[in-house]
Amino acid sequence: MTPRERILKTCNFEEPDRVAIDIGGSQVSGICIDHYCELLKYLDIKELPKVYEQFEMLARVEEPIRKRLRGDVISLENPSMRWGLHNKDWKKWSTFKGNEVLMPEDFNPVIDEKGALVLKDSKGAPIARMAKDTLYFEFASGTAMSKEIKKMDPGNWKDSIALYTEEELGQISAEAKNFHDNTGYAVFGEFGRGGLGTNGLLAGHTITDWLCILLTERAYAQEILQATAEKALENLKLYLEAVGNNIDIILISGTDYGTQRIELFNPDIWRDLFLPRFKMINDYVHKNSKIKTFIHSCGSIYNIIEYIISAGFDILNPVQITAGNMDTARLKEKFGGRIVFWGGGVDTQTVLPFGSEDEVREQVKERIKIFAPGGGFVFNPTHCIQYGVPPKNLLAAADAAYEYGAYPIRQK
C-alpha cells in the first residue's frame, strides 16, 4: 500500500495496512529548524536545511528525514509562506543556537538595540521580532489591549487580502502535479492565503482586542468574518483550479481556539460566528473535489468539536491530549468515525521532550490502541517538534508508530 493510499483509506474510516504517520508533513505538524539540525547531526546527514516557514522557524523536511521518520505525507508549500518572503534564491544564515541554515534571499532582518532580530515591511514598519537568543518570531504588534478598539471597514479589509498571483498558481500547479505523479505520498496543500481562520483573521487587531470584539461587538465580528470567508473562497477557487486532483488534503484553518484548560471563548460564539463561514468553505471543497479538509487548533476544544464536524471538516489536528477535557478514550467514543484524529500520538509537552525512549514507545502504543481501531487516525505528535526534544525520542516515536500500528489493532 502506498503512503497516499494509506492516508486516503484512513480518512475514509477504513483500516489500511498500518497506521499512517505524519511527522513534519505540514506547517502544523512541522519540525523546528534547530531541532531538525540536531536530528541531522544525530543521523550524520550532512546538508544545510531550509527554513520554509519563517514565523515558526520550520524546516523543510527532505527525503532522507521523511523516510527515516516513516512519513506518509509531503507538503505542497505556498511560494510565500509568511510576510511575502519568497522561498527561493536561498542563502546561508545562522540561528541563535549557532546552526547554519538556508533562508530565502529576501529574508533580511535587522538587529535592534536589544540584540533582537526585526523584520520590516516594504515601508520600513516592523512586522515581526525574534528576541535575542530565542527560537521563534513574534508579531511586532504584540498582544496588548488597546485603549480604544479601532474598527476596520469590512470592505476595505476584504480588499486588503491578496489573491494568489498567476506566478504563484503556476508554481503550485507544477509542484502539485510533480508530487502526485512522481511520489507515492499524500499531498498536503498548505492553502492559507488570507483564509478564514488562518493568516490575518484578526483584521489588524491584537488577539486581546479580537477576543473583546467577539464578546462585545458581535455584529462587527460577523461582518469581518464574512468578508474574510468570501475572500478566502475567491482564493480557494483559484487554488483548486491550479492543483486539480493532485492534492489529497487541504489546510483550511490554522487558528487556535483553545487554551490549556478550556476554550478561548464561549463555544456558542464559534457555533454562531465561525461555523457558517467554515461550512461555506468546506462545502465548496467537497462539492468541487475529493480533497479532505483539515482544521488545526491547539488546546482544550472538546466543546467545539461537534461544531467543527457540523462545519464539514474531515480532519482535526493536533488533538492536544494533555489539555482539559481532551481525554483520548472520551474523544474516540464521542467523535470517532465522524472526524479523523490527525494527532494525539505522543505528547510534545511532557513525554516526548522529557521522557525516556521506553516511555515514549509506551505512550505511542497506548494512543494507537485507543485511536486506531476502525481507521480515522493518523499518527502525529500533539504539535510541531520543538527544540529540546532528544532526537532518539523522536525516532523512538516514529519507530513505535510503525511497529505497533500494523492492523488489525485490538482495543481493550
URZIVEN-V65428 format. One record per backbone hydrogen bond with DSSP energy under -0.5 kcal/mol. NH is the residue of the N-H (numbers start at 1). CO is the residue of the C=O. E is the energy in kcal/mol with one decimal. If there is no record, write none. Layout:
NH&CO&E ; NH&CO&E
This chain:
4&184&-2.7 ; 6&2&-2.5 ; 7&3&-2.5 ; 8&4&-2.5 ; 9&5&-2.4 ; 10&6&-2.1 ; 11&7&-2.5 ; 12&8&-0.9 ; 12&9&-0.6 ; 13&10&-1.8 ; 14&9&-2.1 ; 16&14&-0.7 ; 19&405&-1.8 ; 20&377&-0.6 ; 22&379&-2.9 ; 24&29&-2.7 ; 29&26&-1.1 ; 32&385&-3.1 ; 33&57&-3.0 ; 36&32&-2.7 ; 37&33&-2.2 ; 38&34&-1.5 ; 39&35&-2.6 ; 40&36&-2.5 ; 41&37&-2.1 ; 42&38&-2.5 ; 43&39&-2.0 ; 44&41&-1.1 ; 45&40&-2.9 ; 46&44&-0.6 ; 47&45&-1.0 ; 49&47&-0.7 ; 51&102&-2.4 ; 52&50&-0.9 ; 52&58&-1.4 ; 53&58&-1.2 ; 58&53&-2.4 ; 59&31&-2.8 ; 60&50&-2.6 ; 61&59&-0.7 ; 62&60&-0.6 ; 65&62&-0.6 ; 66&62&-2.6 ; 67&63&-2.7 ; 68&64&-1.9 ; 69&65&-2.5 ; 70&67&-1.4 ; 71&66&-2.6 ; 72&21&-2.7 ; 74&186&-2.5 ; 76&188&-3.1 ; 77&75&-1.0 ; 85&82&-2.3 ; 87&79&-2.5 ; 87&85&-0.5 ; 88&86&-2.4 ; 91&103&-2.8 ; 93&101&-2.3 ; 95&99&-2.3 ; 98&95&-1.9 ; 101&93&-3.4 ; 101&99&-0.5 ; 102&49&-2.5 ; 103&91&-2.9 ; 105&88&-1.7 ; 107&104&-1.9 ; 108&106&-1.0 ; 110&118&-2.7 ; 112&110&-0.5 ; 112&116&-2.3 ; 115&112&-2.0 ; 117&130&-2.7 ; 118&110&-3.0 ; 119&128&-2.5 ; 121&125&-2.6 ; 124&121&-2.1 ; 127&119&-3.1 ; 128&119&-1.4 ; 129&138&-2.7 ; 130&117&-2.8 ; 131&129&-0.5 ; 134&131&-1.6 ; 137&55&-1.9 ; 138&129&-2.0 ; 140&127&-1.6 ; 142&139&-1.3 ; 151&149&-0.8 ; 157&153&-2.6 ; 158&154&-2.5 ; 159&155&-2.3 ; 160&156&-1.4 ; 161&157&-0.7 ; 161&158&-1.1 ; 162&160&-0.6 ; 169&165&-2.7 ; 170&166&-2.3 ; 171&167&-2.0 ; 172&168&-2.7 ; 173&169&-2.6 ; 174&170&-2.2 ; 175&171&-2.3 ; 176&172&-2.6 ; 177&173&-2.1 ; 178&174&-2.1 ; 179&175&-2.6 ; 180&176&-2.5 ; 181&177&-2.8 ; 182&178&-2.4 ; 183&179&-1.3 ; 186&72&-2.5 ; 188&74&-2.9 ; 188&186&-0.6 ; 189&187&-0.7 ; 189&249&-3.4 ; 190&76&-2.1 ; 190&188&-0.6 ; 191&189&-1.2 ; 194&192&-1.5 ; 195&192&-0.7 ; 198&195&-2.2 ; 199&192&-0.5 ; 201&198&-1.3 ; 203&200&-1.7 ; 205&202&-2.1 ; 210&206&-2.6 ; 211&207&-2.2 ; 212&208&-1.6 ; 213&209&-2.5 ; 214&210&-2.3 ; 215&211&-1.0 ; 216&212&-2.8 ; 217&213&-2.6 ; 221&217&-2.7 ; 222&218&-2.3 ; 223&219&-2.0 ; 224&220&-2.4 ; 225&221&-2.7 ; 226&222&-2.5 ; 227&223&-2.5 ; 228&224&-2.4 ; 229&225&-2.6 ; 230&226&-2.4 ; 231&227&-1.9 ; 232&228&-2.6 ; 233&229&-2.2 ; 234&230&-1.5 ; 235&231&-2.2 ; 236&232&-2.7 ; 237&233&-2.2 ; 238&234&-1.6 ; 239&235&-2.7 ; 240&236&-3.0 ; 241&237&-1.9 ; 242&238&-1.6 ; 243&239&-2.5 ; 244&240&-2.2 ; 246&243&-2.0 ; 248&187&-2.5 ; 249&187&-2.0 ; 250&292&-2.4 ; 251&189&-2.6 ; 252&250&-0.6 ; 252&294&-2.5 ; 253&294&-1.3 ; 254&197&-1.3 ; 255&197&-1.3 ; 257&298&-0.6 ; 258&298&-0.7 ; 259&262&-3.2 ; 264&257&-2.8 ; 269&266&-2.0 ; 270&266&-0.9 ; 271&267&-2.2 ; 272&268&-2.6 ; 273&269&-2.8 ; 274&269&-0.7 ; 274&270&-1.1 ; 275&270&-2.6 ; 278&274&-2.6 ; 279&275&-2.6 ; 280&276&-1.6 ; 281&277&-1.5 ; 282&278&-3.1 ; 283&279&-2.8 ; 284&280&-1.3 ; 285&281&-2.0 ; 286&282&-2.6 ; 287&283&-2.2 ; 288&284&-1.7 ; 289&285&-0.9 ; 292&248&-2.5 ; 294&250&-2.1 ; 295&315&-2.3 ; 296&253&-2.7 ; 297&317&-2.7 ; 300&259&-3.1 ; 301&299&-0.8 ; 304&301&-2.2 ; 305&301&-0.9 ; 305&302&-0.8 ; 306&302&-0.5 ; 308&304&-2.3 ; 309&305&-2.4 ; 310&306&-2.0 ; 311&307&-1.9 ; 312&309&-1.7 ; 313&308&-1.7 ; 314&293&-1.3 ; 315&293&-1.8 ; 316&340&-3.1 ; 317&295&-2.0 ; 321&319&-1.4 ; 323&320&-1.6 ; 324&260&-2.2 ; 326&323&-1.6 ; 331&327&-2.4 ; 332&328&-2.5 ; 333&329&-2.4 ; 334&330&-2.4 ; 335&331&-2.9 ; 336&331&-0.6 ; 336&332&-1.5 ; 338&335&-2.1 ; 339&335&-1.1 ; 340&314&-2.8 ; 341&376&-2.7 ; 342&316&-3.0 ; 342&340&-0.9 ; 343&341&-0.9 ; 343&378&-1.0 ; 344&318&-1.3 ; 345&380&-2.5 ; 352&347&-2.5 ; 354&350&-2.3 ; 355&351&-2.4 ; 360&356&-2.3 ; 361&357&-2.6 ; 362&358&-2.3 ; 363&359&-2.1 ; 364&360&-2.4 ; 365&361&-2.4 ; 366&362&-2.2 ; 367&363&-2.7 ; 368&364&-2.2 ; 369&365&-2.0 ; 370&366&-1.6 ; 371&367&-3.1 ; 372&368&-2.0 ; 375&372&-2.2 ; 376&10&-1.1 ; 378&341&-2.3 ; 379&20&-2.9 ; 379&377&-0.5 ; 382&346&-1.9 ; 385&30&-2.6 ; 386&384&-0.5 ; 389&386&-1.5 ; 390&388&-0.5 ; 393&390&-1.3 ; 394&390&-1.6 ; 395&391&-2.4 ; 396&392&-1.9 ; 397&393&-2.1 ; 398&394&-2.3 ; 399&395&-2.6 ; 400&396&-2.4 ; 401&397&-2.3 ; 402&398&-1.8 ; 403&399&-2.8 ; 404&400&-3.1 ; 405&401&-0.8 ; 406&403&-0.6 ; 407&17&-1.9 ; 412&410&-0.5
